[in-house]
Every structure is written in C-alpha cells, then in structure tokens.
Amino acid sequence: MIKSVLPEIRTTTSSENKVEFQLFISAELDFFKGHFPEQPVLPGVTQLDWAVQLACQHFNYQVDIAQLEVLKFQQILLPNSLVTLTIEHKPAKKKLTFQYHQGDMRFASGRIVIGSPK
C-alpha cells in the first residue's frame, strides 16, 4: 500500500482498544484535484489509506492488510470538513474497524484483518 499524506490531526483521544482522531480535511490537499472539478470529493481510497495508516501506527502493526472485509461509503467527504475517525482494535480477532463520522452523520466505515505486530 502506498502511504498518502495524512490530514491535519486536531485532537486524539484513546483507550486500550479504541482511538479517535479529529481530522481537518483541508481543501488544499492534492487528493481533491481532479476528483471532481465541479464539486471536489475526498476519494474513498484515500479514506481507507488514512484509516489503515493511523490504525497501524497507533496499535503498532505493520501496514500490510491481509484482507478488507467490509467497506461502506455513506456520505461524501467535502473539502474543509472537520470529521472524527474512530478506530477500534479487536486483537483477539486480529481486526480493526473504522468509521469516519461527524456526530450522527456517517461518511465511511470498514473492517480490516490486520497483519502481524511490529
């Protein structure tokens, strides 16, 4: 997986198996260029990459996903959005779940099988 530039992380809160990042998704990020000219949208592959990078960093895993089990996009993420990325670690199952949200509004969510610890 190619690592992309991460968005601005405003705050982070965590417990043993859960972490929340408050992310500011600036309109200046290159990911918005050409996707789409009339209404820029943050690509889904970028959202997945950010979730994987931040999860693996926080829970100390190599960035080598064995399998993507679930991936849903409920709402589009627009430039200059402030969203929360919640990641839950399920070590017994070797899985991570993630969700991009803003209050009750969900943007994307997924479940991934993780590789080995670093």
Secondary structure, DSSP 8 states (H G I E B T S, - for coil): -------EEEEEEEETTEEEEEEEE-TTSGGGTTS-SSS----HHHHHHHHHHHHHHHHTB-S--SEEEEEEE-S---TTEEEEEEEEEEGGGTEEEEEEEETTEEEEEEEEE---B-
